[in-house]
């Protein structure tokens, strides 16, 4: 390639060390790059309406971002409200649990007092029943002893009377008894 460039330069009279640049309508390569870029920008601005499309796209993007931020704010506010509600419910539940525990302690103390009272009453009733049974057993034993004593006394009296009294003594007793009945 260097040979071709040299050949061109020599063909255009570049043998003298001057550098000659090709031009079209008085513009070199750099000028035509600027012209092409200017035409492209003018076409983009006027024909394609690029700035308007860019602005519309940016506006849509901004609107989406604002909408997302608003949704995030709403979600955050809702989450904070839910958190506050949960904290309030937790505090209320804690108060309720403490109240239930206090009530249960009171009921347990009442039950213990009632059980002590009923136990004392039950012990008293059982003690009285035991004393009554003992007294009844004593009365039954005394009555049994009296009955045995009466039997023994009757048997002894019958034996004694049988030994001491004979038919003659019995006749006198019978006469005396009949005499008292006629009066």
Rosetta silent file (secondary structure, phi, psi, omega in degrees, C-alpha in Angstrom):
SEQUENCE: XXXXXXXXXXXXXXXXXXXXXXXXXXXXXXXXXXXXXXXXXXXXXXXXXXXXXXXXXXXXXXXXXXXXXXXXXXXXXXXXXXXXXXXXXXXXXXXXXXXXXXXXXXXXXXXXXXXXXXXXXXXXXXXXXXXXXXXXXXXXXXXXXXXXXXXXXXXXXXXXXXXXXXXXXXXXXXXXXXXXXXX
SCORE:     score description
SCORE:     0.000 S_00000001
   1 L     0.000  -33.906  178.761    0.000    0.000    0.000 S_00000001
   2 H   -63.008  -32.201  179.116    2.819    2.298    0.652 S_00000001
   3 H   -68.379  -39.038  179.766    3.921    1.885   -2.978 S_00000001
   4 H   -66.444  -43.029  179.496    0.527    2.898   -4.258 S_00000001
   5 H   -62.105  -40.354  179.845    0.484    5.967   -2.082 S_00000001
   6 H   -66.723  -38.766  179.680    3.914    6.866   -3.301 S_00000001
   7 H   -66.478  -38.222  179.193    2.847    6.306   -6.839 S_00000001
   8 H   -68.123  -41.907 -178.414   -0.105    8.573   -6.405 S_00000001
   9 H   -64.044  -39.674  179.215    1.934   11.177   -4.799 S_00000001
  10 H   -68.923  -32.646  179.934    4.401   11.063   -7.595 S_00000001
  11 H   -71.132  -28.387 -178.179    1.587   11.215  -10.101 S_00000001
  12 L   -97.782    9.615  175.405    0.240   14.328   -8.498 S_00000001
  13 L    87.343   28.773 -178.729    3.513   15.948   -8.264 S_00000001
  14 H   -88.813   13.232 -178.009    4.313   14.960   -4.713 S_00000001
  15 H   -71.791  -15.092 -176.705    7.851   14.186   -5.473 S_00000001
  16 H   -85.283   -3.587  178.506    8.813   17.547   -4.113 S_00000001
  17 L    98.056    6.908  177.263    7.797   16.610   -0.529 S_00000001
  18 L   -90.982  150.600  179.776    4.482   18.377   -0.503 S_00000001
  19 L  -108.089  119.812 -177.327    1.433   16.635    0.704 S_00000001
  20 L  -110.554  136.123 -176.945   -1.590   17.197   -1.486 S_00000001
  21 L  -109.985  141.891  179.445   -5.049   16.325   -0.267 S_00000001
  22 L   -78.327  139.513 -178.910   -7.979   15.336   -2.506 S_00000001
  23 L  -130.762  154.198  175.037  -10.973   17.669   -2.353 S_00000001
  24 E  -132.644  123.741 -176.949  -14.502   17.616   -3.632 S_00000001
  25 L    53.686   32.150  175.052  -16.333   20.870   -4.055 S_00000001
  26 L    83.997    5.625 -179.926  -13.602   22.493   -2.055 S_00000001
  27 E  -115.168  139.518  177.166  -14.003   20.269    0.990 S_00000001
  28 L   -87.887 -171.237 -177.174  -11.549   17.689    2.181 S_00000001
  29 H   -62.272  -42.146 -179.470  -12.348   14.425    3.952 S_00000001
  30 H   -65.731  -38.529  177.893  -12.711   16.079    7.324 S_00000001
  31 H   -63.598  -40.426  179.172  -15.087   18.685    5.910 S_00000001
  32 H   -69.341  -29.993  175.272  -17.245   15.990    4.369 S_00000001
  33 H   -64.483  -43.027  178.127  -17.402   14.173    7.755 S_00000001
  34 H   -65.024  -40.255  178.594  -18.723   17.382    9.311 S_00000001
  35 H   -63.493  -45.970 -179.558  -21.230   17.840    6.480 S_00000001
  36 H   -62.865  -41.901  179.381  -22.446   14.224    6.834 S_00000001
  37 H   -65.735  -39.216  178.617  -22.778   14.538   10.599 S_00000001
  38 H   -64.968  -43.892  178.941  -24.667   17.838   10.224 S_00000001
  39 H   -63.020  -44.179  179.196  -27.040   16.308    7.691 S_00000001
  40 H   -60.079  -45.723  179.650  -27.591   13.288    9.947 S_00000001
  41 H   -64.507  -40.805  177.684  -28.357   15.504   12.947 S_00000001
  42 H   -63.370  -43.290  177.050  -30.690   17.708   10.899 S_00000001
  43 H   -63.015  -42.480 -179.785  -32.502   14.629    9.604 S_00000001
  44 H   -63.325  -39.015 -177.032  -32.671   13.183   13.131 S_00000001
  45 H   -74.739  -50.146 -171.770  -34.067   16.434   14.506 S_00000001
  46 H   -89.829  -40.825 -175.534  -36.538   17.386   11.802 S_00000001
  47 H   -84.483  -50.427 -175.195  -37.468   14.188   10.039 S_00000001
  48 L   -85.982  -11.488 -178.271  -37.283   11.588   12.792 S_00000001
  49 L    51.377   45.119 -176.693  -38.275   14.017   15.525 S_00000001
  50 H   -58.776  -45.456 -179.048  -35.693   12.321   17.730 S_00000001
  51 H   -60.872  -38.236  179.838  -35.700   14.891   20.534 S_00000001
  52 H   -66.527  -40.957  178.212  -39.459   14.623   20.866 S_00000001
  53 H   -66.466  -40.855  178.377  -39.252   10.851   20.964 S_00000001
  54 H   -62.400  -44.892  179.395  -36.385   11.011   23.423 S_00000001
  55 H   -63.850  -41.388  178.761  -38.366   13.449   25.603 S_00000001
  56 H   -63.469  -44.027  178.612  -41.462   11.269   25.377 S_00000001
  57 H   -63.825  -42.296  178.331  -39.443    8.189   26.322 S_00000001
  58 H   -65.581  -40.451  177.474  -37.782   10.079   29.182 S_00000001
  59 H   -62.131  -41.388  178.490  -41.162   11.424   30.354 S_00000001
  60 H   -64.979  -41.248  178.940  -42.596    7.905   30.281 S_00000001
  61 H   -64.478  -41.200  177.843  -39.572    6.616   32.192 S_00000001
  62 H   -64.334  -42.647  179.729  -39.925    9.430   34.745 S_00000001
  63 H   -62.619  -41.661  178.068  -43.649    8.705   35.102 S_00000001
  64 H   -64.167  -40.971  179.568  -42.918    5.002   35.677 S_00000001
  65 H   -65.099  -43.596  178.536  -40.257    5.875   38.231 S_00000001
  66 H   -63.406  -41.515  178.620  -42.595    8.308   40.032 S_00000001
  67 H   -62.407  -44.067  179.150  -45.353    5.681   39.988 S_00000001
  68 H   -63.909  -40.638  177.597  -42.958    3.063   41.388 S_00000001
  69 H   -64.521  -42.029  178.084  -41.811    5.506   44.079 S_00000001
  70 H   -63.579  -40.954  177.328  -45.415    6.319   44.998 S_00000001
  71 H   -63.895  -40.735  179.175  -46.234    2.619   45.180 S_00000001
  72 H   -64.298  -40.469  177.423  -43.158    2.076   47.337 S_00000001
  73 H   -63.752  -43.072  179.588  -44.222    4.932   49.636 S_00000001
  74 H   -64.173  -43.103  178.429  -47.729    3.495   49.860 S_00000001
  75 H   -63.599  -39.922  178.679  -46.344    0.015   50.594 S_00000001
  76 H   -64.513  -44.569  179.046  -44.017    1.451   53.217 S_00000001
  77 H   -62.313  -40.940  178.486  -46.876    3.376   54.852 S_00000001
  78 H   -64.681  -41.876  179.115  -49.018    0.228   54.786 S_00000001
  79 H   -65.028  -40.272  177.850  -46.160   -1.826   56.236 S_00000001
  80 H   -64.954  -39.910  177.685  -45.609    0.757   58.979 S_00000001
  81 H   -64.165  -42.669  178.384  -49.348    0.737   59.746 S_00000001
  82 H   -64.424  -39.487  178.371  -49.330   -3.066   59.872 S_00000001
  83 H   -63.946  -45.278  178.919  -46.250   -3.011   62.103 S_00000001
  84 H   -62.803  -40.755  178.709  -47.866   -0.491   64.449 S_00000001
  85 H   -64.438  -43.311  179.011  -51.053   -2.564   64.489 S_00000001
  86 H   -64.255  -39.964  178.478  -49.090   -5.749   65.199 S_00000001
  87 H   -65.597  -40.630  178.029  -47.158   -4.011   67.976 S_00000001
  88 H   -64.380  -42.836  178.590  -50.409   -2.711   69.475 S_00000001
  89 H   -64.146  -38.989  178.429  -51.955   -6.185   69.272 S_00000001
  90 H   -63.962  -43.061  178.879  -48.835   -7.681   70.858 S_00000001
  91 H   -63.976  -42.231  179.196  -48.989   -5.151   73.689 S_00000001
  92 H   -65.337  -41.364  178.258  -52.706   -5.826   74.164 S_00000001
  93 H   -61.934  -39.219  178.704  -52.084   -9.577   74.082 S_00000001
  94 H   -64.692  -43.218  177.673  -49.384   -9.162   76.703 S_00000001
  95 H   -62.901  -43.121  178.989  -51.767   -7.155   78.902 S_00000001
  96 H   -61.886  -43.305  179.862  -54.489   -9.764   78.360 S_00000001
  97 H   -63.159  -42.062  178.166  -52.092  -12.577   79.235 S_00000001
  98 H   -64.249  -40.000  178.215  -51.003  -10.767   82.406 S_00000001
  99 H   -65.085  -40.806  179.470  -54.649  -10.178   83.342 S_00000001
 100 H   -64.577  -42.016  179.341  -55.472  -13.844   82.703 S_00000001
 101 H   -64.045  -43.530  179.080  -52.512  -14.942   84.818 S_00000001
 102 H   -62.768  -42.815  179.002  -53.520  -12.584   87.636 S_00000001
 103 H   -64.051  -41.386  179.768  -57.125  -13.832   87.451 S_00000001
 104 H   -64.147  -39.116  177.668  -55.931  -17.449   87.450 S_00000001
 105 H   -63.621  -43.225  178.177  -53.777  -16.780   90.520 S_00000001
 106 H   -61.968  -44.748  179.535  -56.751  -15.227   92.312 S_00000001
 107 H   -63.551  -39.023  178.571  -58.974  -18.150   91.353 S_00000001
 108 H   -64.886  -42.223  178.046  -56.304  -20.618   92.488 S_00000001
 109 H   -63.658  -41.481  177.181  -55.977  -18.832   95.826 S_00000001
 110 H   -62.560  -42.014  179.708  -59.773  -18.864   96.201 S_00000001
 111 H   -64.416  -41.283  178.971  -59.865  -22.559   95.316 S_00000001
 112 H   -62.771  -44.378  178.937  -57.112  -23.328   97.842 S_00000001
 113 H   -63.118  -42.530  179.562  -58.976  -21.379  100.536 S_00000001
 114 H   -64.973  -41.421  178.989  -62.243  -23.125   99.629 S_00000001
 115 H   -65.209  -40.063  176.921  -60.527  -26.524   99.653 S_00000001
 116 H   -61.748  -44.371 -179.707  -58.957  -25.801  103.035 S_00000001
 117 H   -63.791  -48.202 -178.583  -62.348  -24.755  104.388 S_00000001
 118 H   -67.613  -33.087  176.870  -64.163  -27.749  102.907 S_00000001
 119 H   -65.187  -42.614  178.039  -61.371  -30.057  104.080 S_00000001
 120 H   -63.392  -42.245  178.135  -61.698  -28.694  107.607 S_00000001
 121 H   -63.153  -43.962 -179.640  -65.482  -29.137  107.420 S_00000001
 122 H   -62.706  -43.638  177.711  -65.065  -32.664  106.034 S_00000001
 123 H   -61.970  -41.533  178.063  -62.591  -33.551  108.780 S_00000001
 124 H   -61.852  -44.899  179.580  -65.019  -32.132  111.363 S_00000001
 125 H   -64.802  -42.732 -179.702  -67.926  -34.120  109.915 S_00000001
 126 H   -66.076  -38.464  178.542  -65.865  -37.308  109.746 S_00000001
 127 H   -64.262  -43.834  179.225  -64.633  -36.780  113.296 S_00000001
 128 H   -63.936  -41.815  178.650  -68.237  -36.254  114.479 S_00000001
 129 H   -62.187  -41.920  179.200  -69.345  -39.375  112.547 S_00000001
 130 H   -63.291  -44.123  178.194  -66.518  -41.369  114.139 S_00000001
 131 H   -62.573  -41.402  178.201  -67.460  -40.050  117.612 S_00000001
 132 H   -62.875  -41.577  178.686  -71.119  -40.886  116.938 S_00000001
 133 H   -64.805  -40.522  178.642  -70.153  -44.403  115.825 S_00000001
 134 H   -64.009  -44.224  179.710  -68.009  -44.819  118.919 S_00000001
 135 H   -62.870  -41.748  179.208  -70.862  -43.568  121.133 S_00000001
 136 H   -64.713  -40.713  178.323  -73.320  -45.890  119.377 S_00000001
 137 H   -64.412  -39.308  177.229  -70.900  -48.783  119.795 S_00000001
 138 H   -62.815  -44.499  179.682  -70.532  -47.885  123.469 S_00000001
 139 H   -63.011  -41.767  179.006  -74.321  -47.762  123.869 S_00000001
 140 H   -64.057  -41.856  179.694  -74.673  -51.093  122.054 S_00000001
 141 H   -65.143  -42.793  179.347  -71.944  -52.604  124.214 S_00000001
 142 H   -63.852  -43.454  179.389  -73.552  -51.227  127.415 S_00000001
 143 H   -63.543  -40.346  177.948  -76.969  -52.498  126.309 S_00000001
 144 H   -63.824  -43.162  178.470  -75.452  -55.892  125.508 S_00000001
 145 H   -63.974  -41.467  178.604  -73.711  -55.975  128.869 S_00000001
 146 H   -62.534  -43.483 -179.787  -76.940  -54.963  130.613 S_00000001
 147 H   -62.730  -43.289  177.819  -78.840  -57.661  128.750 S_00000001
 148 H   -64.790  -40.032  178.750  -76.215  -60.247  129.711 S_00000001
 149 H   -65.030  -40.726  179.607  -76.210  -58.942  133.282 S_00000001
 150 H   -64.275  -41.429  178.377  -80.015  -59.121  133.370 S_00000001
 151 H   -63.204  -45.919 -179.490  -79.928  -62.688  132.036 S_00000001
 152 H   -63.231  -40.823  179.793  -77.254  -63.624  134.508 S_00000001
 153 H   -66.207  -41.072  179.312  -79.184  -61.932  137.337 S_00000001
 154 H   -64.269  -43.738  179.557  -82.404  -63.633  136.272 S_00000001
 155 H   -64.638  -41.510  179.560  -80.705  -67.001  136.093 S_00000001
 156 H   -67.075  -41.970  179.680  -79.018  -66.402  139.451 S_00000001
 157 H   -64.342  -40.995  179.508  -82.283  -65.222  141.024 S_00000001
 158 H   -64.143  -41.210  178.738  -84.102  -68.221  139.621 S_00000001
 159 H   -65.657  -44.166 -179.394  -81.444  -70.525  141.000 S_00000001
 160 H   -65.298  -46.780 -179.749  -81.477  -68.765  144.370 S_00000001
 161 H   -63.014  -41.592  179.066  -85.196  -68.669  144.571 S_00000001
 162 H   -61.510  -34.638 -178.620  -85.314  -72.308  143.587 S_00000001
 163 H   -80.296  -40.701 -174.060  -82.894  -73.145  146.389 S_00000001
 164 H   -82.573  -42.406 -174.933  -84.357  -70.920  149.103 S_00000001
 165 L   -97.511  137.814  174.175  -88.026  -71.253  148.401 S_00000001
 166 L  -115.955 -167.109 -176.142  -89.803  -74.420  148.303 S_00000001
 167 H   -66.924  -30.537 -179.873  -93.455  -75.160  147.546 S_00000001
 168 H   -69.793  -43.795 -179.380  -94.519  -74.056  151.001 S_00000001
 169 H   -68.378  -33.842  179.810  -92.883  -70.682  150.692 S_00000001
 170 H   -69.541  -34.667  179.508  -94.346  -70.266  147.262 S_00000001
 171 H   -64.686  -39.825  179.022  -97.856  -70.971  148.610 S_00000001
 172 H   -66.144  -40.370  179.873  -97.489  -68.192  151.128 S_00000001
 173 H   -67.072  -40.111 -179.320  -96.314  -65.751  148.448 S_00000001
 174 H   -67.685  -42.486  178.722  -99.150  -66.699  146.176 S_00000001
 175 H   -62.370  -41.072 -179.575 -101.719  -66.255  148.961 S_00000001
 176 H   -64.795  -41.813 -178.948 -100.248  -62.899  149.824 S_00000001
 177 H   -68.041  -40.857  178.796 -100.342  -61.768  146.223 S_00000001
 178 H   -65.625  -36.826  179.835 -103.948  -62.878  145.783 S_00000001
 179 H   -64.583  -37.111 -179.831 -104.835  -61.041  148.966 S_00000001
 180 H   -74.248  -23.652 -179.982 -103.438  -57.834  147.660 S_00000001
 181 H   -80.270  -31.095 -178.370 -105.371  -58.212  144.453 S_00000001
 182 H   -75.697  -22.738  178.894 -108.732  -58.549  146.080 S_00000001
 183 L   -74.934    0.000    0.000 -108.447  -55.347  147.977 S_00000001
